[in-house]
């Protein structure tokens, strides 16, 4: 069989996109809680203060906070072996700076993990998934402030000890490499102090972003090392937003441009977290972009001592890049690129490239030779109910089937070490990039709409039953 018998089939979510209950039981505001809704054509905004009468989608989201038992039971019905979720930092430390953690927040995740265990589902926990306490933005401009390393360490020490018997697999930072892009100011590095406006127009300082990334690298390495020393049963992973880049033509300059994009977008961050050191071209990149990384003595040694056990990534699409092509551009996850004439795209402009997943798996495994996991993959689409009142999402099934087929080939024909697959948004949730509900990914439909209305009822889509069969046959029946 192409997939091992213990393959971790499941689904993925993020607290800020589906939990809701944003100020319940002592929770403080995160960066995501300060973001309004938006659309494909109108960017969501981040506001330094909450604006009365403005819709902030994360405040209710799909209210997993009060529906977790129902939702996890539905995941179990599909046959999930693994459920990727994140802990919301501000449930545990509302400002990130408290002396003692918030017991009500800790107790909530106890219940969630206990529910997973009752259904024989292994949690895969992202420690920081675009959920930085907004108070740390106001005080330190997010991760630009080195003090955030110690606050993050404290947060990790608390949750490691609390859930040591309930969680084995941990990811430090979600899509950490989004910090190499302008949009990463909002999503990852949280370098948005005092700003109100569209997330696409955040004043950008590469110096601040890359300094913030360095602090995230040190924080990640420290908690990985700490976990290895204190909880030998833990497995710690990274998480990369993998944007596969192809040269638009065979023009040598296009080849170099694609190589440049792959290095800066994908390898820069994962080299630090997997190999324990900055790639050789980092210093030149810093020089060329007037970036001066402030490091303390011991930082580089800590990066070497805190390397991850497995590599995880999101994969939705690929891009073409080139120089002086005149080609049309298309949208994508975090970054845009040139339209590939051989690929179709979703309504949101994300190019659909299943074969690119096989290529990507081989590129990653060839570079690092550690176990891998695809922890986000899926098709964002509008789901309309048919005349029978059901969601017949054959387009989603087709997308996922083709990607799983390529995963099988990567394992069976190429020999990569793939340990699991958790498609994104296994239940409908708020889009991170646009703040809308209309862009749905789930196997489970949630009655919630872009204007904030909806009764939050859950319904199984056709893809629910299809994925149920995929898991039951360990990927044999697609």
MILUMLUM-650325 format. One record per residue (C-alpha): residue number from 1; z, x, y. Coordinates in nm, 4 decimals, always signed. Last residue first. Example, Ala and Ser with C-alpha at 12.3 -4.5 7.8 and 13.67 -1.06 7.14 Angstrom:
2
<2,<+0.7140,+1.3670,-0.1060>>
<1,<+0.7800,+1.2300,-0.4500>>
REM end
This chain:
478
<478,<-0.4496,-1.0408,+0.7877>>
<477,<-0.3113,-1.0412,+0.4357>>
<476,<-0.2027,-0.6933,+0.3257>>
<475,<+0.0183,-0.6199,+0.6257>>
<474,<+0.3454,-0.6135,+0.4391>>
<473,<+0.2530,-0.9385,+0.2580>>
<472,<+0.5453,-1.1371,+0.4013>>
<471,<+0.4973,-0.9662,+0.7391>>
<470,<+0.1325,-1.0660,+0.7698>>
<469,<+0.2111,-1.4154,+0.6429>>
<468,<+0.4719,-1.4743,+0.9162>>
<467,<+0.2271,-1.3250,+1.1647>>
<466,<-0.0221,-1.6039,+1.0829>>
<465,<+0.2447,-1.8711,+1.0980>>
<464,<+0.3576,-1.7681,+1.4449>>
<463,<-0.0024,-1.7059,+1.5565>>
<462,<-0.0682,-2.0786,+1.5218>>
<461,<+0.1966,-2.1331,+1.7896>>
<460,<+0.5555,-2.2354,+1.7174>>
<459,<+0.7315,-2.4327,+1.9897>>
<458,<+1.0392,-2.3618,+2.2058>>
<457,<+1.1882,-2.5895,+2.4723>>
<456,<+1.2662,-2.4268,+2.8077>>
<455,<+1.2605,-2.7655,+2.9907>>
<454,<+1.0029,-2.6493,+3.2412>>
<453,<+0.9821,-2.5778,+3.6140>>
<452,<+0.9991,-2.2372,+3.7820>>
<451,<+0.6691,-2.2741,+3.9681>>
<450,<+0.5009,-2.0361,+3.7232>>
<449,<+0.5872,-2.2462,+3.4206>>
<448,<+0.8388,-2.2729,+3.1381>>
<447,<+0.7987,-2.4631,+2.8103>>
<446,<+0.8257,-2.1601,+2.5850>>
<445,<+0.5584,-2.0991,+2.3220>>
<444,<+0.6548,-1.8818,+2.0264>>
<443,<+0.4121,-1.6256,+1.8850>>
<442,<+0.4291,-1.4849,+2.2336>>
<441,<+0.2000,-1.3045,+2.4722>>
<440,<+0.1672,-1.5369,+2.7705>>
<439,<+0.0213,-1.4639,+3.1128>>
<438,<+0.0942,-1.8022,+3.2719>>
<437,<+0.4638,-1.7114,+3.3035>>
<436,<+0.4194,-1.4961,+3.6135>>
<435,<+0.6011,-1.1963,+3.7609>>
<434,<+0.2785,-0.9972,+3.7958>>
<433,<+0.3481,-0.6598,+3.6345>>
<432,<+0.6583,-0.7439,+3.4332>>
<431,<+0.5203,-1.0740,+3.3023>>
<430,<+0.7962,-1.3287,+3.2412>>
<429,<+0.8466,-1.4315,+2.8783>>
<428,<+0.6773,-1.6059,+2.5865>>
<427,<+0.8343,-1.5115,+2.2519>>
<426,<+0.7061,-1.2121,+2.0588>>
<425,<+0.6548,-1.0665,+2.4050>>
<424,<+0.5111,-0.7369,+2.2873>>
<423,<+0.4198,-0.6683,+1.9281>>
<422,<+0.6821,-0.4731,+1.7304>>
<421,<+0.5257,-0.2365,+1.4763>>
<420,<+0.7072,+0.0119,+1.2572>>
<419,<+0.7476,+0.3493,+1.0891>>
<418,<+0.4075,+0.5137,+1.1315>>
<417,<+0.3647,+0.8654,+0.9914>>
<416,<-0.0059,+0.9444,+1.0275>>
<415,<-0.2066,+1.0154,+0.7138>>
<414,<-0.5643,+0.9622,+0.8321>>
<413,<-0.7050,+0.7179,+0.5780>>
<412,<-0.3995,+0.5139,+0.4853>>
<411,<-0.1830,+0.5451,+0.7955>>
<410,<-0.4503,+0.5530,+1.0673>>
<409,<-0.6579,+0.3047,+0.8689>>
<408,<-0.3674,+0.0631,+0.8475>>
<407,<-0.3022,+0.0980,+1.2204>>
<406,<-0.6689,+0.0144,+1.2800>>
<405,<-0.6391,-0.3052,+1.0777>>
<404,<-0.3194,-0.3873,+1.2687>>
<403,<-0.5143,-0.3643,+1.5943>>
<402,<-0.7934,-0.5919,+1.4696>>
<401,<-0.5463,-0.8497,+1.3430>>
<400,<-0.3523,-0.8469,+1.6710>>
<399,<-0.6566,-0.9277,+1.8840>>
<398,<-0.7934,-1.1894,+1.6425>>
<397,<-0.4555,-1.3601,+1.6166>>
<396,<-0.4312,-1.3715,+1.9944>>
<395,<-0.7776,-1.5239,+2.0303>>
<394,<-0.6974,-1.7750,+1.7532>>
<393,<-0.4249,-1.9175,+1.9754>>
<392,<-0.4185,-2.2808,+1.8610>>
<391,<-0.1184,-2.4066,+2.0568>>
<390,<-0.0280,-2.7565,+1.9388>>
<389,<-0.0223,-3.0942,+2.1163>>
<388,<-0.2796,-3.2454,+1.8793>>
<387,<-0.5417,-3.2569,+2.1541>>
<386,<-0.4928,-2.8841,+2.1986>>
<385,<-0.2259,-2.7176,+2.4098>>
<384,<-0.3410,-2.4488,+2.6503>>
<383,<-0.2226,-2.0890,+2.6218>>
<382,<-0.3322,-1.8562,+2.8998>>
<381,<-0.3563,-1.4999,+2.7730>>
<380,<-0.1708,-1.1689,+2.7539>>
<379,<-0.2796,-1.0004,+2.4344>>
<378,<-0.0486,-0.7722,+2.2422>>
<377,<+0.0965,-0.4319,+2.1753>>
<376,<+0.4435,-0.2922,+2.2415>>
<375,<+0.6742,-0.0963,+2.0098>>
<374,<+0.4100,+0.0979,+1.8172>>
<373,<+0.6332,+0.3336,+1.6199>>
<372,<+0.5970,+0.7012,+1.5400>>
<371,<+0.7619,+0.9476,+1.3038>>
<370,<+0.7435,+1.3137,+1.4155>>
<369,<+0.4458,+1.5478,+1.3951>>
<368,<+0.4217,+1.6078,+1.7736>>
<367,<+0.0640,+1.6816,+1.8809>>
<366,<-0.1319,+1.5666,+1.5763>>
<365,<+0.0882,+1.2594,+1.5564>>
<364,<+0.0142,+1.1615,+1.9156>>
<363,<-0.3610,+1.2165,+1.8933>>
<362,<-0.3820,+1.0411,+1.5557>>
<361,<-0.1968,+0.7341,+1.6779>>
<360,<-0.4169,+0.7282,+1.9873>>
<359,<-0.7428,+0.7354,+1.7905>>
<358,<-0.6209,+0.4536,+1.5681>>
<357,<-0.5157,+0.2576,+1.8764>>
<356,<-0.8528,+0.3251,+2.0399>>
<355,<-1.0170,+0.1468,+1.7508>>
<354,<-0.8411,-0.1704,+1.8677>>
<353,<-0.9859,-0.1489,+2.2216>>
<352,<-0.9494,-0.4588,+2.4393>>
<351,<-0.9889,-0.3728,+2.8088>>
<350,<-0.7211,-0.5219,+3.0345>>
<349,<-0.8969,-0.7145,+3.3118>>
<348,<-0.6402,-0.9931,+3.3484>>
<347,<-0.8706,-1.2430,+3.1782>>
<346,<-0.8809,-1.0016,+2.8844>>
<345,<-1.1504,-0.7385,+2.8474>>
<344,<-1.4489,-0.6678,+2.6237>>
<343,<-1.5459,-0.3136,+2.5339>>
<342,<-1.8655,-0.1099,+2.4966>>
<341,<-1.9498,-0.0963,+2.8667>>
<340,<-1.6106,+0.0644,+2.9425>>
<339,<-1.5061,-0.0407,+3.2892>>
<338,<-1.3474,+0.2356,+3.4926>>
<337,<-0.9721,+0.2634,+3.5293>>
<336,<-0.6593,+0.0881,+3.6507>>
<335,<-0.2991,+0.1971,+3.6084>>
<334,<+0.0325,+0.0331,+3.5143>>
<333,<-0.1243,-0.1711,+3.2302>>
<332,<-0.4846,-0.2330,+3.3263>>
<331,<-0.7303,-0.3512,+3.5854>>
<330,<-1.1022,-0.2756,+3.5901>>
<329,<-1.3218,-0.0558,+3.8035>>
<328,<-1.6990,-0.0693,+3.8391>>
<327,<-1.8954,+0.2520,+3.7878>>
<326,<-2.0232,+0.4589,+4.0788>>
<325,<-1.9845,+0.7603,+3.8539>>
<324,<-1.8781,+1.0210,+4.1088>>
<323,<-1.6111,+1.1638,+3.8787>>
<322,<-1.4941,+1.0083,+3.5548>>
<321,<-1.2338,+0.7959,+3.3842>>
<320,<-1.2625,+0.5291,+3.1168>>
<319,<-0.9603,+0.3248,+3.0256>>
<318,<-0.7900,+0.2107,+2.7060>>
<317,<-0.5896,-0.1000,+2.6236>>
<316,<-0.2625,-0.2519,+2.5089>>
<315,<-0.0614,+0.0295,+2.3572>>
<314,<+0.3099,+0.0734,+2.4175>>
<313,<+0.4819,+0.3765,+2.2765>>
<312,<+0.7449,+0.5106,+2.0429>>
<311,<+0.8148,+0.8651,+1.9257>>
<310,<+1.0921,+0.9542,+1.6828>>
<309,<+1.3937,+1.1839,+1.6650>>
<308,<+1.4190,+1.2685,+2.0345>>
<307,<+1.4890,+1.6062,+2.1947>>
<306,<+1.8233,+1.6699,+2.3621>>
<305,<+1.8884,+2.0421,+2.3187>>
<304,<+1.5679,+2.1621,+2.4845>>
<303,<+1.6142,+1.9330,+2.7846>>
<302,<+1.9705,+2.0606,+2.8109>>
<301,<+1.8504,+2.4202,+2.8289>>
<300,<+1.6131,+2.3264,+3.1102>>
<299,<+1.8919,+2.1624,+3.3078>>
<298,<+2.1394,+2.4467,+3.2592>>
<297,<+2.1477,+2.5624,+3.6166>>
<296,<+2.0537,+2.2744,+3.8392>>
<295,<+1.7007,+2.1694,+3.9107>>
<294,<+1.5449,+2.0547,+4.2378>>
<293,<+1.1800,+1.9842,+4.1675>>
<292,<+0.9568,+2.0799,+4.4589>>
<291,<+0.6394,+1.8710,+4.4703>>
<290,<+0.3667,+1.9751,+4.7146>>
<289,<+0.0956,+1.8143,+4.5009>>
<288,<-0.0920,+2.1310,+4.4035>>
<287,<+0.2321,+2.3229,+4.3522>>
<286,<+0.3827,+2.0540,+4.1313>>
<285,<+0.0673,+2.0336,+3.9203>>
<284,<+0.0615,+2.4109,+3.8850>>
<283,<+0.4212,+2.4055,+3.7661>>
<282,<+0.3506,+2.1228,+3.5194>>
<281,<+0.0512,+2.2934,+3.3524>>
<280,<+0.2585,+2.4634,+3.0827>>
<279,<+0.4115,+2.1370,+2.9669>>
<278,<+0.7763,+2.0778,+3.0611>>
<277,<+1.0192,+2.1503,+2.7818>>
<276,<+1.2135,+1.9793,+2.5069>>
<275,<+0.9237,+1.9326,+2.2688>>
<274,<+0.9787,+1.5592,+2.2209>>
<273,<+1.1320,+1.4459,+2.5513>>
<272,<+0.9679,+1.7009,+2.7792>>
<271,<+0.6321,+1.6872,+2.6015>>
<270,<+0.6583,+1.3070,+2.6180>>
<269,<+0.6707,+1.3069,+2.9960>>
<268,<+0.3729,+1.5287,+3.0821>>
<267,<+0.1764,+1.4186,+2.7741>>
<266,<+0.0814,+1.0640,+2.8735>>
<265,<-0.0193,+1.0137,+3.2355>>
<264,<-0.0570,+1.3708,+3.3610>>
<263,<-0.2070,+1.5199,+3.0478>>
<262,<-0.4267,+1.2249,+2.9519>>
<261,<-0.5586,+1.2020,+3.3092>>
<260,<-0.6479,+1.5720,+3.3255>>
<259,<-0.8240,+1.5552,+2.9896>>
<258,<-1.0232,+1.2538,+3.1100>>
<257,<-1.1151,+1.4390,+3.4312>>
<256,<-1.2203,+1.7458,+3.2323>>
<255,<-1.4525,+1.5382,+3.0152>>
<254,<-1.5925,+1.3666,+3.3257>>
<253,<-1.6682,+1.7068,+3.4793>>
<252,<-1.8462,+1.8080,+3.1597>>
<251,<-2.0815,+1.5071,+3.1821>>
<250,<-2.0504,+1.3337,+2.8461>>
<249,<-1.9987,+1.0071,+3.0292>>
<248,<-1.7060,+0.7838,+3.1247>>
<247,<-1.4614,+1.0317,+2.9727>>
<246,<-1.2076,+0.8384,+2.7651>>
<245,<-0.8459,+0.7768,+2.8633>>
<244,<-0.5795,+0.6277,+2.6392>>
<243,<-0.2955,+0.4890,+2.8487>>
<242,<+0.0247,+0.5201,+2.6494>>
<241,<+0.3233,+0.3646,+2.8229>>
<240,<+0.5720,+0.5974,+2.6572>>
<239,<+0.9065,+0.5260,+2.4914>>
<238,<+1.1471,+0.7939,+2.3656>>
<237,<+1.3491,+0.7712,+2.0476>>
<236,<+1.7034,+0.8188,+1.9237>>
<235,<+1.8150,+0.7668,+1.5635>>
<234,<+2.1855,+0.7082,+1.5142>>
<233,<+2.3602,+0.7848,+1.1828>>
<232,<+2.4975,+1.1127,+1.3207>>
<231,<+2.7021,+0.9282,+1.5839>>
<230,<+2.9094,+1.1799,+1.7825>>
<229,<+2.6958,+1.4943,+1.7966>>
<228,<+2.3553,+1.3299,+1.7666>>
<227,<+2.4584,+1.0643,+2.0175>>
<226,<+2.5729,+1.3235,+2.2708>>
<225,<+2.2487,+1.5211,+2.2320>>
<224,<+2.0441,+1.2061,+2.2873>>
<223,<+2.2689,+1.1116,+2.5798>>
<222,<+2.2200,+1.4481,+2.7494>>
<221,<+1.8462,+1.4612,+2.6867>>
<220,<+1.7910,+1.1146,+2.8349>>
<219,<+1.9949,+1.1925,+3.1459>>
<218,<+1.8116,+1.5228,+3.1953>>
<217,<+1.4742,+1.3528,+3.1579>>
<216,<+1.5774,+1.0688,+3.3902>>
<215,<+1.6850,+1.3222,+3.6531>>
<214,<+1.3495,+1.4981,+3.6225>>
<213,<+1.1743,+1.1636,+3.6619>>
<212,<+1.3656,+1.0997,+3.9837>>
<211,<+1.2487,+1.4345,+4.1212>>
<210,<+0.8979,+1.3359,+4.0172>>
<209,<+0.9226,+1.0052,+4.1984>>
<208,<+1.0869,+1.1409,+4.5145>>
<207,<+0.8326,+1.4216,+4.5583>>
<206,<+0.5471,+1.1847,+4.4734>>
<205,<+0.6594,+0.9788,+4.7745>>
<204,<+0.5034,+0.6347,+4.7901>>
<203,<+0.5712,+0.3605,+5.0396>>
<202,<+0.5620,+0.0459,+4.8233>>
<201,<+0.2318,-0.1347,+4.8762>>
<200,<+0.1553,-0.2583,+4.5247>>
<199,<+0.5086,-0.3941,+4.4866>>
<198,<+0.4373,-0.6279,+4.7765>>
<197,<+0.7058,-0.6243,+5.0472>>
<196,<+1.0681,-0.5455,+5.1247>>
<195,<+1.1822,-0.1838,+5.1071>>
<194,<+1.5369,-0.0715,+5.1841>>
<193,<+1.5573,+0.1767,+4.8961>>
<192,<+1.2503,+0.1584,+4.6719>>
<191,<+1.2826,+0.4645,+4.4458>>
<190,<+1.3610,+0.2546,+4.1388>>
<189,<+1.2322,+0.5344,+3.9090>>
<188,<+1.1036,+0.2876,+3.6496>>
<187,<+0.9481,-0.0401,+3.7587>>
<186,<+0.9576,-0.0259,+4.1356>>
<185,<+0.8579,+0.3327,+4.2116>>
<184,<+0.6646,+0.3305,+3.8833>>
<183,<+0.3900,+0.1341,+4.0580>>
<182,<+0.2897,+0.4587,+4.2319>>
<181,<+0.2370,+0.6341,+3.9004>>
<180,<+0.4110,+0.9285,+3.7266>>
<179,<+0.7215,+0.7101,+3.6950>>
<178,<+0.5257,+0.4908,+3.4543>>
<177,<+0.5905,+0.7868,+3.2250>>
<176,<+0.9327,+0.6500,+3.1321>>
<175,<+0.7712,+0.3559,+2.9564>>
<174,<+1.1165,+0.2251,+2.8636>>
<173,<+1.3952,+0.4787,+2.8900>>
<172,<+1.6459,+0.5854,+2.6196>>
<171,<+1.5257,+0.4205,+2.2996>>
<170,<+1.7883,+0.3469,+2.0337>>
<169,<+1.7796,+0.2773,+1.6591>>
<168,<+2.1028,+0.2407,+1.4591>>
<167,<+2.2727,-0.0585,+1.6188>>
<166,<+2.5594,-0.2661,+1.4755>>
<165,<+2.8253,-0.0199,+1.3592>>
<164,<+2.8057,+0.2014,+1.6682>>
<163,<+2.7827,-0.1026,+1.8955>>
<162,<+3.0885,-0.0474,+2.1159>>
<161,<+3.0872,+0.3314,+2.0903>>
<160,<+2.7199,+0.3663,+2.1765>>
<159,<+2.7483,+0.0965,+2.4447>>
<158,<+3.0283,+0.2749,+2.6300>>
<157,<+2.8865,+0.6264,+2.5971>>
<156,<+2.5511,+0.4991,+2.7196>>
<155,<+2.6956,+0.3456,+3.0382>>
<154,<+2.8909,+0.6622,+3.1086>>
<153,<+2.5798,+0.8745,+3.0637>>
<152,<+2.3841,+0.6475,+3.2972>>
<151,<+2.6470,+0.6827,+3.5681>>
<150,<+2.6479,+1.0599,+3.5197>>
<149,<+2.2705,+1.0828,+3.5585>>
<148,<+2.2741,+0.8462,+3.8561>>
<147,<+2.4547,+1.1103,+4.0625>>
<146,<+2.1266,+1.3038,+4.0745>>
<145,<+1.9892,+1.0602,+4.3297>>
<144,<+1.6126,+1.0202,+4.3088>>
<143,<+1.6889,+0.7864,+4.0200>>
<142,<+1.7515,+0.4950,+4.2510>>
<141,<+1.7373,+0.5495,+4.6233>>
<140,<+2.0982,+0.6731,+4.5997>>
<139,<+2.3175,+0.4043,+4.7572>>
<138,<+2.0896,+0.1025,+4.7881>>
<137,<+1.9001,+0.1832,+4.4704>>
<136,<+2.2247,+0.2364,+4.2815>>
<135,<+2.3408,-0.1070,+4.3999>>
<134,<+2.0202,-0.2491,+4.2537>>
<133,<+2.1463,-0.1701,+3.9046>>
<132,<+1.8486,-0.0367,+3.7052>>
<131,<+1.6817,-0.2851,+3.4722>>
<130,<+1.3246,-0.1590,+3.4112>>
<129,<+1.4068,-0.1182,+3.0415>>
<128,<+1.7070,+0.1163,+3.0237>>
<127,<+1.8936,+0.1345,+2.6913>>
<126,<+1.6091,+0.0049,+2.4766>>
<125,<+1.7645,-0.1224,+2.1564>>
<124,<+1.5918,-0.1566,+1.8203>>
<123,<+1.7958,-0.4154,+1.6343>>
<122,<+1.7493,-0.4435,+1.2557>>
<121,<+1.7119,-0.8048,+1.1388>>
<120,<+1.8945,-0.9181,+0.8255>>
<119,<+1.9432,-1.2724,+0.9630>>
<118,<+2.3219,-1.2430,+0.9887>>
<117,<+2.2695,-0.8940,+1.1276>>
<116,<+2.0575,-1.0270,+1.4119>>
<115,<+2.3251,-1.2842,+1.4949>>
<114,<+2.5882,-1.0114,+1.4969>>
<113,<+2.3675,-0.8121,+1.7318>>
<112,<+2.3348,-1.1040,+1.9739>>
<111,<+2.7038,-1.1904,+1.9570>>
<110,<+2.8102,-0.8318,+2.0248>>
<109,<+2.5511,-0.8296,+2.3021>>
<108,<+2.7351,-1.1118,+2.4771>>
<107,<+3.0744,-0.9477,+2.4235>>
<106,<+2.9671,-0.6365,+2.6111>>
<105,<+2.8626,-0.8470,+2.9081>>
<104,<+3.1888,-1.0415,+2.9084>>
<103,<+3.3840,-0.7153,+2.8857>>
<102,<+3.2388,-0.5743,+3.2068>>
<101,<+3.2775,-0.1987,+3.1836>>
<100,<+3.5562,-0.0029,+3.3561>>
<99,<+3.5348,+0.2470,+3.6423>>
<98,<+3.2499,+0.0618,+3.8081>>
<97,<+2.9477,+0.2532,+3.9441>>
<96,<+2.6461,+0.0908,+3.7793>>
<95,<+2.6759,-0.2014,+4.0191>>
<94,<+2.7328,-0.4691,+3.7540>>
<93,<+2.8309,-0.2171,+3.4819>>
<92,<+2.7846,-0.3822,+3.1406>>
<91,<+2.5768,-0.6837,+3.2420>>
<90,<+2.4131,-0.4652,+3.5069>>
<89,<+2.2708,-0.2284,+3.2437>>
<88,<+2.0811,-0.5128,+3.0757>>
<87,<+2.0630,-0.4142,+2.7118>>
<86,<+1.7092,-0.4124,+2.5836>>
<85,<+1.5403,-0.5805,+2.2913>>
<84,<+1.3286,-0.4707,+1.9960>>
<83,<+1.3823,-0.6914,+1.6929>>
<82,<+1.3217,-0.5460,+1.3470>>
<81,<+1.2659,-0.6801,+0.9952>>
<80,<+1.1199,-1.0014,+1.1337>>
<79,<+1.0291,-1.2587,+0.8685>>
<78,<+0.8700,-1.5255,+1.0877>>
<77,<+1.1698,-1.7468,+1.0089>>
<76,<+1.3931,-1.4581,+1.1145>>
<75,<+1.2256,-1.4512,+1.4547>>
<74,<+1.2807,-1.8273,+1.4805>>
<73,<+1.6491,-1.7813,+1.3940>>
<72,<+1.6658,-1.5099,+1.6607>>
<71,<+1.5333,-1.7595,+1.9145>>
<70,<+1.7707,-2.0422,+1.8267>>
<69,<+2.0743,-1.8132,+1.8288>>
<68,<+1.9662,-1.6452,+2.1521>>
<67,<+1.9145,-1.9692,+2.3458>>
<66,<+2.1870,-1.9428,+2.6133>>
<65,<+2.1198,-1.5837,+2.7196>>
<64,<+1.7593,-1.6230,+2.6042>>
<63,<+1.7193,-1.8216,+2.9253>>
<62,<+1.3382,-1.8210,+2.9456>>
<61,<+1.3366,-1.6384,+3.2832>>
<60,<+1.6321,-1.7887,+3.4724>>
<59,<+1.6964,-1.5291,+3.7414>>
<58,<+1.4085,-1.3150,+3.6167>>
<57,<+1.1534,-1.5388,+3.7879>>
<56,<+1.2817,-1.4925,+4.1474>>
<55,<+1.1425,-1.7943,+4.3314>>
<54,<+1.2049,-1.7941,+4.7062>>
<53,<+1.3966,-2.0762,+4.8782>>
<52,<+1.6582,-1.8417,+5.0194>>
<51,<+1.5457,-1.4766,+5.0273>>
<50,<+1.7450,-1.2256,+4.8252>>
<49,<+1.7846,-0.9017,+5.0192>>
<48,<+1.5907,-0.5746,+4.9812>>
<47,<+1.2980,-0.7794,+4.8585>>
<46,<+1.0433,-0.6810,+4.5947>>
<45,<+0.7161,-0.8689,+4.6040>>
<44,<+0.4811,-1.0003,+4.3359>>
<43,<+0.1165,-0.9197,+4.3829>>
<42,<-0.1335,-1.1997,+4.4535>>
<41,<-0.4541,-1.1869,+4.2448>>
<40,<-0.3104,-1.1770,+3.8923>>
<39,<-0.0162,-1.3838,+4.0123>>
<38,<+0.3225,-1.3351,+4.1745>>
<37,<+0.6919,-1.4186,+4.1311>>
<36,<+0.9618,-1.2499,+4.3335>>
<35,<+1.1401,-0.9250,+4.2509>>
<34,<+1.5055,-0.8629,+4.3462>>
<33,<+1.6322,-0.9510,+3.9978>>
<32,<+1.4004,-0.6839,+3.8583>>
<31,<+1.5865,-0.4146,+4.0531>>
<30,<+1.9114,-0.5267,+3.8932>>
<29,<+2.1658,-0.7682,+4.0362>>
<28,<+2.5179,-0.7761,+3.8890>>
<27,<+2.6406,-0.9575,+3.5777>>
<26,<+2.9933,-1.0929,+3.5946>>
<25,<+2.9657,-1.3713,+3.3399>>
<24,<+2.6448,-1.5174,+3.4854>>
<23,<+2.4501,-1.3629,+3.7730>>
<22,<+2.1078,-1.3211,+3.6088>>
<21,<+2.1559,-1.5901,+3.3472>>
<20,<+1.7903,-1.5168,+3.2550>>
<19,<+1.7450,-1.3280,+2.9287>>
<18,<+1.3632,-1.3174,+2.9090>>
<17,<+1.1995,-1.0673,+3.1417>>
<16,<+1.5041,-0.8734,+3.2605>>
<15,<+1.6309,-0.8338,+2.9053>>
<14,<+1.3084,-0.6897,+2.7682>>
<13,<+1.1238,-0.8103,+2.4570>>
<12,<+0.9625,-0.6761,+2.1390>>
<11,<+0.8623,-0.8106,+1.7992>>
<10,<+0.9044,-0.7353,+1.4314>>
<9,<+0.7727,-0.5413,+1.1354>>
<8,<+0.9750,-0.2311,+1.0547>>
<7,<+0.8077,-0.0801,+0.7488>>
<6,<+1.0633,-0.0446,+0.4652>>
<5,<+0.8011,-0.0989,+0.1946>>
<4,<+0.5791,+0.1688,+0.3472>>
<3,<+0.2502,+0.0483,+0.5007>>
<2,<-0.0843,+0.1357,+0.3454>>
<1,<+0.0000,+0.0000,+0.0000>>
REM end
